[in-house]
Amino acid sequence: MSKEYPTVKAKVHITLKSGVLDPQGKAIANALAHLGFDGLGEVRQGKVIEIELAETDPAKARDSVDAMCRKLLANTVIENYAIEIA
């Protein structure tokens, strides 16, 4: 994105909803246990998406990113998402 425009940076944290099976989280937990890390509870895997927007109003940026999440970035049937605006 060109630096000519004022920008807002957003981070979207996407995780599986509680109760949805997380085979990647289970594999990570098993690997950590095999490496000697004891006392682990449930391990859940997720993703972070960073987006730079040509926007000066944080509320408008949040609304735009929320729409992106609902339309493409998150599967809202099985995933939750949280948005951070910097």
The first five atom37 places (N, CA, C, CB, O) and aatype in JSON, in Angstrom:
{
  "aatype": [12, 15, 11, 6, 18, 14, 16, 19, 11, 0, 11, 19, 8, 9, 16, 10, 11, 15, 7, 19, 10, 3, 14, 5, 7, 11, 0, 9, 0, 2, 0, 10, 0, 8, 10, 7, 13, 3, 7, 10, 7, 6, 19, 1, 5, 7, 11, 19, 9, 6, 9, 6, 10, 0, 6, 16, 3, 14, 0, 11, 0, 1, 3, 15, 19, 3, 0, 12, 4, 1, 11, 10, 10, 0, 2, 16, 19, 9, 6, 2, 18, 0, 9, 6, 9, 0],
  "atom_mask": [
    [1, 1, 1, 1, 1],
    [1, 1, 1, 1, 1],
    [1, 1, 1, 1, 1],
    [1, 1, 1, 1, 1],
    [1, 1, 1, 1, 1],
    [1, 1, 1, 1, 1],
    [1, 1, 1, 1, 1],
    [1, 1, 1, 1, 1],
    [1, 1, 1, 1, 1],
    [1, 1, 1, 1, 1],
    [1, 1, 1, 1, 1],
    [1, 1, 1, 1, 1],
    [1, 1, 1, 1, 1],
    [1, 1, 1, 1, 1],
    [1, 1, 1, 1, 1],
    [1, 1, 1, 1, 1],
    [1, 1, 1, 1, 1],
    [1, 1, 1, 1, 1],
    [1, 1, 1, 0, 1],
    [1, 1, 1, 1, 1],
    [1, 1, 1, 1, 1],
    [1, 1, 1, 1, 1],
    [1, 1, 1, 1, 1],
    [1, 1, 1, 1, 1],
    [1, 1, 1, 0, 1],
    [1, 1, 1, 1, 1],
    [1, 1, 1, 1, 1],
    [1, 1, 1, 1, 1],
    [1, 1, 1, 1, 1],
    [1, 1, 1, 1, 1],
    [1, 1, 1, 1, 1],
    [1, 1, 1, 1, 1],
    [1, 1, 1, 1, 1],
    [1, 1, 1, 1, 1],
    [1, 1, 1, 1, 1],
    [1, 1, 1, 0, 1],
    [1, 1, 1, 1, 1],
    [1, 1, 1, 1, 1],
    [1, 1, 1, 0, 1],
    [1, 1, 1, 1, 1],
    [1, 1, 1, 0, 1],
    [1, 1, 1, 1, 1],
    [1, 1, 1, 1, 1],
    [1, 1, 1, 1, 1],
    [1, 1, 1, 1, 1],
    [1, 1, 1, 0, 1],
    [1, 1, 1, 1, 1],
    [1, 1, 1, 1, 1],
    [1, 1, 1, 1, 1],
    [1, 1, 1, 1, 1],
    [1, 1, 1, 1, 1],
    [1, 1, 1, 1, 1],
    [1, 1, 1, 1, 1],
    [1, 1, 1, 1, 1],
    [1, 1, 1, 1, 1],
    [1, 1, 1, 1, 1],
    [1, 1, 1, 1, 1],
    [1, 1, 1, 1, 1],
    [1, 1, 1, 1, 1],
    [1, 1, 1, 1, 1],
    [1, 1, 1, 1, 1],
    [1, 1, 1, 1, 1],
    [1, 1, 1, 1, 1],
    [1, 1, 1, 1, 1],
    [1, 1, 1, 1, 1],
    [1, 1, 1, 1, 1],
    [1, 1, 1, 1, 1],
    [1, 1, 1, 1, 1],
    [1, 1, 1, 1, 1],
    [1, 1, 1, 1, 1],
    [1, 1, 1, 1, 1],
    [1, 1, 1, 1, 1],
    [1, 1, 1, 1, 1],
    [1, 1, 1, 1, 1],
    [1, 1, 1, 1, 1],
    [1, 1, 1, 1, 1],
    [1, 1, 1, 1, 1],
    [1, 1, 1, 1, 1],
    [1, 1, 1, 1, 1],
    [1, 1, 1, 1, 1],
    [1, 1, 1, 1, 1],
    [1, 1, 1, 1, 1],
    [1, 1, 1, 1, 1],
    [1, 1, 1, 1, 1],
    [1, 1, 1, 1, 1],
    [1, 1, 1, 1, 1]
  ],
  "atom_positions": [
    [[0.85, -1.17, 0.0], [0.0, 0.0, 0.0], [0.9, 1.23, 0.0], [-0.97, 0.0, 1.23], [1.9, 1.28, 0.71]],
    [[0.55, 2.21, -0.77], [1.32, 3.44, -0.88], [1.3, 4.19, 0.44], [0.78, 4.31, -2.0], [0.28, 4.21, 1.13]],
    [[2.42, 4.8, 0.78], [2.52, 5.57, 2.02], [1.97, 6.98, 1.84], [3.97, 5.63, 2.49], [2.07, 7.79, 2.77]],
    [[1.4, 7.3, 0.68], [0.82, 8.61, 0.44], [-0.47, 8.8, 1.23], [0.55, 8.82, -1.04], [-0.87, 9.94, 1.5]],
    [[-1.12, 7.71, 1.6], [-2.39, 7.78, 2.29], [-2.19, 7.48, 3.78], [-3.4, 6.79, 1.67], [-1.38, 6.63, 4.13]],
    [[-2.92, 8.18, 4.64], [-2.87, 7.81, 6.06], [-3.43, 6.39, 6.2], [-3.69, 8.82, 6.94], [-4.41, 6.03, 5.55]],
    [[-2.81, 5.6, 7.04], [-3.23, 4.22, 7.16], [-3.54, 3.84, 8.6], [-2.18, 3.3, 6.6], [-3.04, 4.44, 9.55]],
    [[-4.36, 2.83, 8.72], [-4.67, 2.2, 9.98], [-4.29, 0.74, 9.81], [-6.19, 2.38, 10.39], [-4.53, 0.15, 8.75]],
    [[-3.69, 0.15, 10.84], [-3.35, -1.26, 10.79], [-4.32, -2.04, 11.65], [-1.9, -1.51, 11.24], [-4.65, -1.63, 12.76]],
    [[-4.76, -3.15, 11.12], [-5.69, -4.02, 11.85], [-5.08, -5.41, 11.95], [-7.08, -4.08, 11.15], [-4.4, -5.88, 11.03]],
    [[-5.32, -6.06, 13.07], [-4.97, -7.47, 13.25], [-6.27, -8.22, 13.54], [-3.92, -7.68, 14.42], [-7.08, -7.79, 14.35]],
    [[-6.44, -9.33, 12.85], [-7.6, -10.18, 13.05], [-7.1, -11.5, 13.62], [-8.41, -10.38, 11.72], [-6.29, -12.18, 13.0]],
    [[-7.6, -11.86, 14.8], [-7.27, -13.13, 15.44], [-8.46, -14.06, 15.21], [-6.96, -12.95, 16.98], [-9.58, -13.77, 15.64]],
    [[-8.2, -15.18, 14.54], [-9.26, -16.14, 14.21], [-8.98, -17.45, 14.93], [-9.37, -16.36, 12.67], [-7.88, -18.0, 14.82]],
    [[-9.97, -17.94, 15.67], [-9.85, -19.2, 16.39], [-11.11, -20.02, 16.18], [-9.6, -18.95, 17.9], [-12.18, -19.5, 15.87]],
    [[-10.95, -21.33, 16.36], [-12.12, -22.2, 16.28], [-13.01, -21.98, 17.5], [-11.69, -23.7, 16.18], [-12.51, -21.71, 18.59]],
    [[-14.3, -22.08, 17.3], [-15.24, -21.93, 18.41], [-15.07, -23.1, 19.38], [-16.7, -21.86, 17.89], [-14.65, -24.19, 18.99]],
    [[-15.41, -22.84, 20.63], [-15.37, -23.87, 21.65], [-16.28, -25.02, 21.21], [-15.81, -23.31, 23.03], [-17.39, -24.79, 20.73]],
    [[-15.81, -26.23, 21.38], [-16.6, -27.4, 20.99], [-16.31, -27.9, 19.59], [0.0, 0.0, 0.0], [-16.71, -29.02, 19.24]],
    [[-15.63, -27.09, 18.78], [-15.26, -27.53, 17.43], [-13.93, -28.28, 17.54], [-15.15, -26.31, 16.43], [-12.97, -27.77, 18.13]],
    [[-13.87, -29.48, 16.98], [-12.63, -30.27, 17.04], [-11.49, -29.5, 16.39], [-12.82, -31.64, 16.35], [-11.65, -28.87, 15.35]],
    [[-10.32, -29.58, 17.03], [-9.13, -28.87, 16.54], [-7.98, -29.88, 16.39], [-8.72, -27.71, 17.51], [-7.15, -30.0, 17.29]],
    [[-7.94, -30.63, 15.26], [-6.89, -31.64, 15.1], [-5.48, -31.05, 15.1], [-7.12, -32.4, 13.83], [-4.55, -31.69, 15.57]],
    [[-5.32, -29.84, 14.58], [-3.99, -29.22, 14.6], [-3.57, -28.89, 16.03], [-3.97, -27.95, 13.74], [-2.42, -29.1, 16.39]],
    [[-4.49, -28.39, 16.83], [-4.19, -28.11, 18.23], [-3.81, -29.37, 18.97], [0.0, 0.0, 0.0], [-2.87, -29.36, 19.77]],
    [[-4.53, -30.48, 18.7], [-4.23, -31.77, 19.32], [-2.84, -32.25, 18.91], [-5.3, -32.81, 18.94], [-2.09, -32.76, 19.75]],
    [[-2.49, -32.11, 17.62], [-1.17, -32.52, 17.14], [-0.07, -31.69, 17.8], [-1.09, -32.39, 15.6], [0.98, -32.22, 18.16]],
    [[-0.3, -30.39, 17.96], [0.67, -29.52, 18.63], [0.84, -29.96, 20.08], [0.23, -28.03, 18.56], [1.97, -30.05, 20.57]],
    [[-0.27, -30.23, 20.77], [-0.2, -30.67, 22.17], [0.58, -31.96, 22.3], [-1.62, -30.84, 22.75], [1.42, -32.11, 23.19]],
    [[0.31, -32.91, 21.4], [1.04, -34.19, 21.43], [2.53, -33.99, 21.18], [0.47, -35.16, 20.39], [3.35, -34.6, 21.86]],
    [[2.88, -33.15, 20.22], [4.29, -32.89, 19.92], [4.98, -32.22, 21.1], [4.42, -32.02, 18.66], [6.12, -32.57, 21.43]],
    [[4.32, -31.28, 21.73], [4.91, -30.61, 22.9], [5.12, -31.6, 24.05], [4.01, -29.45, 23.37], [6.14, -31.55, 24.73]],
    [[4.16, -32.48, 24.26], [4.29, -33.5, 25.3], [5.47, -34.43, 25.01], [2.99, -34.32, 25.43], [6.22, -34.79, 25.92]],
    [[5.63, -34.82, 23.74], [6.76, -35.68, 23.37], [8.09, -34.97, 23.54], [6.61, -36.15, 21.93], [9.12, -35.62, 23.72]],
    [[8.08, -33.65, 23.48], [9.31, -32.87, 23.68], [9.58, -32.61, 25.16], [9.22, -31.54, 22.93], [10.55, -31.93, 25.52]],
    [[8.71, -33.13, 26.02], [8.95, -33.01, 27.45], [8.25, -31.86, 28.14], [0.0, 0.0, 0.0], [8.51, -31.59, 29.31]],
    [[7.36, -31.18, 27.45], [6.61, -30.09, 28.07], [5.39, -30.7, 28.77], [6.17, -29.02, 27.0], [4.44, -31.15, 28.13]],
    [[5.42, -30.69, 30.1], [4.36, -31.29, 30.89], [3.36, -30.25, 31.36], [4.95, -32.02, 32.09], [3.62, -29.05, 31.3]],
    [[2.23, -30.72, 31.83], [1.24, -29.85, 32.44], [0.46, -29.0, 31.46], [0.0, 0.0, 0.0], [-0.03, -27.93, 31.81]],
    [[0.36, -29.47, 30.24], [-0.38, -28.71, 29.24], [-1.87, -28.99, 29.35], [0.11, -29.03, 27.83], [-2.29, -30.14, 29.54]],
    [[-2.66, -27.96, 29.24], [-4.11, -28.13, 29.11], [-4.43, -28.24, 27.63], [0.0, 0.0, 0.0], [-3.61, -28.69, 26.83]],
    [[-5.63, -27.83, 27.28], [-6.04, -27.87, 25.89], [-5.2, -26.89, 25.07], [-7.55, -27.54, 25.75], [-4.91, -25.78, 25.52]],
    [[-4.8, -27.3, 23.88], [-4.06, -26.44, 22.94], [-4.97, -26.2, 21.75], [-2.68, -27.09, 22.5], [-5.48, -27.15, 21.15]],
    [[-5.18, -24.95, 21.4], [-6.01, -24.58, 20.26], [-5.14, -23.79, 19.28], [-7.27, -23.73, 20.7], [-4.35, -22.95, 19.69]],
    [[-5.29, -24.08, 18.01], [-4.52, -23.43, 16.97], [-5.41, -22.41, 16.28], [-3.96, -24.46, 15.95], [-6.61, -22.65, 16.12]],
    [[-4.84, -21.28, 15.89], [-5.6, -20.26, 15.18], [-4.72, -19.56, 14.15], [0.0, 0.0, 0.0], [-3.66, -20.06, 13.77]],
    [[-5.17, -18.42, 13.71], [-4.39, -17.65, 12.75], [-4.56, -16.16, 13.01], [-4.81, -18.0, 11.29], [-5.56, -15.73, 13.59]],
    [[-3.57, -15.4, 12.58], [-3.6, -13.94, 12.69], [-3.41, -13.37, 11.3], [-2.49, -13.41, 13.67], [-2.51, -13.77, 10.56]],
    [[-4.28, -12.43, 10.94], [-4.17, -11.76, 9.64], [-3.96, -10.28, 9.91], [-5.46, -11.99, 8.75], [-4.73, -9.66, 10.65]],
    [[-2.91, -9.7, 9.32], [-2.63, -8.28, 9.47], [-3.04, -7.55, 8.19], [-1.13, -8.03, 9.79], [-2.7, -7.97, 7.08]],
    [[-3.77, -6.47, 8.37], [-4.29, -5.72, 7.22], [-3.97, -4.24, 7.42], [-5.84, -5.94, 7.05], [-4.19, -3.69, 8.5]],
    [[-3.47, -3.6, 6.38], [-3.24, -2.16, 6.39], [-4.31, -1.52, 5.52], [-1.78, -1.79, 5.89], [-4.48, -1.9, 4.36]],
    [[-5.02, -0.55, 6.08], [-6.11, 0.1, 5.36], [-5.82, 1.58, 5.17], [-7.45, -0.09, 6.1], [-5.27, 2.23, 6.06]],
    [[-6.18, 2.11, 4.01], [-6.08, 3.56, 3.75], [-7.3, 4.22, 4.39], [-6.0, 3.87, 2.19], [-8.28, 4.52, 3.71]],
    [[-7.22, 4.44, 5.69], [-8.35, 4.96, 6.46], [-7.8, 5.73, 7.66], [-9.31, 3.81, 6.91], [-6.8, 5.33, 8.25]],
    [[-8.46, 6.79, 8.02], [-8.02, 7.57, 9.19], [-8.96, 7.37, 10.38], [-7.94, 9.04, 8.85], [-8.57, 7.64, 11.52]],
    [[-10.17, 6.92, 10.14], [-11.17, 6.75, 11.2], [-11.13, 5.3, 11.69], [-12.59, 7.13, 10.69], [-11.5, 4.39, 10.95]],
    [[-10.69, 5.08, 12.94], [-10.61, 3.7, 13.46], [-11.96, 2.97, 13.44], [-10.07, 3.72, 14.87], [-11.99, 1.76, 13.22]],
    [[-13.06, 3.67, 13.68], [-14.38, 3.03, 13.67], [-14.73, 2.54, 12.27], [-15.45, 4.02, 14.17], [-15.25, 1.44, 12.11]],
    [[-14.44, 3.35, 11.26], [-14.7, 2.92, 9.88], [-13.8, 1.75, 9.51], [-14.48, 4.09, 8.89], [-14.23, 0.81, 8.83]],
    [[-12.55, 1.8, 9.96], [-11.62, 0.7, 9.68], [-12.13, -0.59, 10.32], [-10.2, 1.03, 10.21], [-12.11, -1.65, 9.68]],
    [[-12.59, -0.51, 11.58], [-13.12, -1.69, 12.27], [-14.34, -2.25, 11.52], [-13.49, -1.34, 13.73], [-14.45, -3.46, 11.35]],
    [[-15.24, -1.37, 11.09], [-16.42, -1.82, 10.35], [-16.03, -2.52, 9.06], [-17.34, -0.64, 10.05], [-16.62, -3.54, 8.69]],
    [[-15.04, -1.96, 8.37], [-14.59, -2.54, 7.11], [-13.97, -3.93, 7.34], [-13.57, -1.62, 6.44], [-14.26, -4.87, 6.6]],
    [[-13.12, -4.04, 8.36], [-12.47, -5.32, 8.65], [-13.51, -6.33, 9.13], [-11.35, -5.14, 9.72], [-13.42, -7.52, 8.8]],
    [[-14.49, -5.88, 9.9], [-15.56, -6.77, 10.34], [-16.3, -7.35, 9.13], [-16.54, -6.02, 11.27], [-16.6, -8.54, 9.1]],
    [[-16.59, -6.52, 8.15], [-17.24, -6.99, 6.93], [-16.35, -8.0, 6.19], [-17.58, -5.81, 6.0], [-16.85, -8.99, 5.66]],
    [[-15.05, -7.74, 6.16], [-14.11, -8.68, 5.52], [-14.15, -10.04, 6.22], [-12.68, -8.11, 5.55], [-14.13, -11.08, 5.57]],
    [[-14.2, -10.0, 7.54], [-14.24, -11.25, 8.31], [-15.51, -12.02, 8.02], [-14.13, -10.96, 9.8], [-15.46, -13.23, 7.79]],
    [[-16.64, -11.35, 8.02], [-17.92, -12.02, 7.8], [-18.05, -12.57, 6.39], [-19.07, -11.06, 8.08], [-18.69, -13.6, 6.17]],
    [[-17.44, -11.87, 5.41], [-17.58, -12.29, 4.01], [-16.51, -13.27, 3.53], [-17.54, -11.08, 3.13], [-16.78, -14.08, 2.64]],
    [[-15.29, -13.23, 4.13], [-14.21, -14.05, 3.58], [-13.26, -14.62, 4.62], [-13.44, -13.24, 2.62], [-12.95, -15.81, 4.59]],
    [[-12.79, -13.8, 5.54], [-11.65, -14.21, 6.37], [-11.97, -15.28, 7.41], [-11.12, -13.02, 7.07], [-11.12, -16.1, 7.71]],
    [[-13.18, -15.28, 7.94], [-13.54, -16.25, 8.98], [-14.79, -17.03, 8.55], [-13.79, -15.54, 10.34], [-15.7, -16.48, 7.93]],
    [[-14.79, -18.28, 8.89], [-15.98, -19.11, 8.7], [-16.77, -18.99, 10.0], [-15.61, -20.64, 8.36], [-16.5, -19.71, 10.96]],
    [[-17.72, -18.1, 10.03], [-18.41, -17.77, 11.28], [-19.27, -18.91, 11.83], [-19.27, -16.56, 11.08], [-19.78, -18.81, 12.95]],
    [[-19.44, -19.97, 11.08], [-20.16, -21.13, 11.59], [-19.29, -21.85, 12.63], [-20.54, -22.1, 10.44], [-19.8, -22.31, 13.65]],
    [[-17.98, -21.93, 12.37], [-17.08, -22.68, 13.26], [-15.97, -21.84, 13.87], [-16.46, -23.83, 12.51], [-15.23, -22.33, 14.72]],
    [[-15.84, -20.58, 13.47], [-14.73, -19.75, 13.95], [-15.23, -18.46, 14.61], [-13.77, -19.41, 12.79], [-16.26, -17.9, 14.23]],
    [[-14.47, -18.02, 15.6], [-14.63, -16.7, 16.2], [-13.51, -15.82, 15.68], [-14.62, -16.77, 17.77], [-12.46, -16.3, 15.27]],
    [[-13.75, -14.52, 15.7], [-12.68, -13.61, 15.33], [-12.72, -12.38, 16.25], [-12.8, -13.19, 13.85], [-13.76, -11.98, 16.76]],
    [[-11.52, -11.82, 16.45], [-11.39, -10.6, 17.25], [-10.53, -9.62, 16.43], [-10.74, -10.89, 18.67], [-9.55, -10.03, 15.81]],
    [[-10.91, -8.36, 16.44], [-10.23, -7.36, 15.64], [-9.51, -6.38, 16.56], [-11.22, -6.62, 14.72], [-10.09, -5.88, 17.52]],
    [[-8.24, -6.11, 16.26], [-7.46, -5.08, 16.95], [-7.15, -4.0, 15.93], [-6.13, -5.66, 17.57], [-6.69, -4.3, 14.82]],
    [[-7.4, -2.75, 16.28], [-7.06, -1.62, 15.41], [-5.93, -0.84, 16.08], [-8.3, -0.69, 15.15], [-6.04, -0.45, 17.24]],
    [[-4.85, -0.64, 15.33], [-3.7, 0.1, 15.88], [-3.63, 1.5, 15.28], [-2.38, -0.67, 15.61], [-2.73, 2.27, 15.61]]
  ]
}
